[in-house]
Amino acid sequence: MKLRILAVMSLWLLAQSVAADPAAAVSIEIDPATKYQKIDGFGFFGPSKVWWGSADPAAFYNDQWLDLVLNDLGLTIHRNEYYAEEAGQDANWAKQAPFVKAIAAKAKADNIPLKFILTVWSPPSQWKTNKSLKGGGHLLPAHYADFGKWLVQGIKNYESVGAKVYAISPQNEPLFSEPYNSCQYTREEYHDMIKVAVPIIKAAYPDVKIFGPEHMLFGVAKDWDWNNQDPSQAVLKDPDTCKYLDIWACHGYGPDGATPTEGSTEATFWTNARQRISPFNKPLWMTETSGYKGYNGTLRYAMAIHAALYYGHVSGWVHWYGADDFFNGNTPTKNYYAAKQFYRFVRPEAVRIGSTVKGDNAIFATAFQHDNDKSFTVVAINGDAGPKTVKLVGTVPDKLKAYRTSENENGVDLGTVSKDEITLAPRSVTTLYDGPAIGAKAAPAKTDPEKKP
């Protein structure tokens, strides 16, 4: 409970403690010559409802939902679980295949660069010490090669319905024993499994990337955990296995594995993560987070994305289930609209460039440019309780399209604004964009301000 109270309070305390002089000039200085990470994409896990929500394979998508996630939200990474074909599972390939085929076909038809990524929660039970998919247990070393072949089959499954797997993680949260599908690895076991299983994948699919360890952000951020527990340590320190971990990925939770990382801590955590992983020349991804409730949570969620991008130089951000967190059926939630401020307007291959806020510590901004389509994007967050007027300084377009999510607005199209006078509503996320239309739709759909009951 203490962690949850801290999580809710952190953003309010931050905004209140650093409120700036409202009369002072506020600028966001843009430096296109300073280049950081190249963006791989933004995404979420799963279909339109949880996999355990129906036995009908046709229940997990419809045309409206597919259009919404790809052409309105701007989904460019889709994460899914690779299940063993055993009884008592939330899903199997027969249940998943129609959805995967449909979203792959829609993305292709609408020219959406969608990356499919897979994560394993548990290997087949017969290869584990506890002979069960659930309750942890360890993968027996004698079956590491079998496990590699099984992972290849998962990639083939996707290929059979027209979906190309971009990356695969061999284990979700490898330190945790859970009542649901789970498997545990010591640091040494994780290293040894990677050393045996990944070459089998690479022999069959050399372009498929391996990401992991999908442990918690605090695991790399805190000294003791990094030095004693983080599953990637042994992999990274061995040149024979370091080359097989293409993307370093973590989950954005605190030590309990469920509560979001406390907002005021994330800048420090992501800075530590970047500094520890950067010597190994790996992209950083965040591949699961959730738990942001109410509008305070929504604003904290936007700040969490900002922290990962700005301090961690993260190139991939993937939410937990889109169902429930981003949607109620086909109806977008507040978190959907906060995510959309990034997802829709920061496309794969965009590069984050220098952005420095001057004059107000309650405003946060990230900036991006895309050399291929010549687009330019700034996402600005006002964490304060009052409106702010800012200007963009540097080599930027004179006029930009503006879109905003606030407590009473959902992705509202504000029209065109001048770089010299941009209003940031109280506790809001504003995206400033100059570039071509995105996806199959000519422009983001205008939405009316949210009506309060």
KASUL-V509159 format. One record per helix or strand. SS is the DSSP state (H for helix, E for strand). FROM is the first residue (numbers start at 1). TO is the last residue. If there is no record, write none. Layout:
ss=SS from=FROM to=TO
ss=SS from=FROM to=TO
This chain:
ss=H from=2 to=17
ss=E from=27 to=38
ss=E from=41 to=45
ss=H from=51 to=53
ss=H from=57 to=60
ss=H from=63 to=73
ss=E from=77 to=81
ss=H from=93 to=109
ss=E from=115 to=119
ss=H from=125 to=127
ss=E from=128 to=128
ss=E from=134 to=134
ss=E from=138 to=139
ss=H from=141 to=160
ss=E from=165 to=169
ss=E from=181 to=181
ss=E from=184 to=184
ss=H from=187 to=204
ss=E from=209 to=216
ss=H from=217 to=221
ss=H from=223 to=228
ss=H from=232 to=237
ss=H from=239 to=242
ss=E from=247 to=251
ss=E from=253 to=253
ss=E from=260 to=260
ss=H from=263 to=280
ss=E from=283 to=286
ss=H from=294 to=310
ss=E from=316 to=321
ss=E from=323 to=323
ss=E from=327 to=328
ss=E from=331 to=332
ss=H from=334 to=343
ss=E from=351 to=358
ss=E from=363 to=370
ss=E from=375 to=382
ss=E from=388 to=394
ss=E from=399 to=406
ss=E from=409 to=418
ss=E from=421 to=424
ss=E from=428 to=434
